[in-house]
Amino acid sequence: MELGEAGSISVSSAKPAPAVLSGAHALRDPGSYPRAFLQPGRDGVRVALRYRREWQDGYGARGWKLEAAVGDPAIIASTRETGDRIPTSVLVHDVLDHLLSGFAVSGHRAEAMATVQLSERTASPVERDFLQLVDEDLRLGQVNGEPLASFLPADLLCRVPAAAAGDTGAMMRSLERQLGREALRARLVQRLFELGERGKPHARRCWRALGLEYGLRGRIGQALQRILQAADLDVERAGTAELCARLLVGNRACALQTDADAGAGAVRPNYTALVA
């Protein structure tokens, strides 16, 4: 797929390196990823995954990562576990709401867009997630993927004094003094929602170009979660050190195809679930 005029996505046979489209590195063309990472087909889209019992990335977490995100230091491996409000795991979020929706796998702008996709897909409110991003990162002047000055909305940026320019911490402290803590928190949450809304047309185009039905995201996510629940439990019980797998995301069925030997033990070579 290539980005055409007016932001349209078209299918092509060329497979260049992942293309940054716009949005301060937040928007990507899923079809430009190498086939080793993502491969559209008649029965769905195959997404490469890697599992490790312990990742040597500074976090030491057990779990799965997108093969496309293995080199991203901001990505922590995830397991089958879900949150208290969201019925699918972080891995499902990374696959459906980031990768297939055409958003970068990390960065605050991309996360805002993907989180709105998650909210719609699962019918879960995400304001608490946005507040966490605000309190842990944005209020401290920490923005991944772009400079703080390009991330802030114009009505906040115009309030930043020239003396604070270039010092992200000073920029945010100045804004908090002017607006008050709660007003600033509320405006930053609103900014995340605004960015999330802007990403919707791009996500729809990406799903359509990949041959996936955008309206099935909720049911596809549930199917992927059932697969992950079974496969992750098996690799944990087996004490598997490392495993490569391909996740098939389809409109009718989803599957996880592993490189495990069919007769090797607890981990199966194939896990499937209907999209129902």
PyMOL commands that set and color helices and strands:
alter all, ss='L'
color gray80, all
select helices_A, chain A and resi 5-7+30-32+67-69+90-99+108-122+127-136+138-140+148-151+154-157+162-164+168-179+181-198+200-209+214-238
alter helices_A, ss='H'
color red, helices_A
select strands_A, chain A and resi 2-3+9-10+38-41+44-52+63-66+242-249+253-258+270-274
alter strands_A, ss='S'
color yellow, strands_A
deselect
rebuild
show_as cartoon
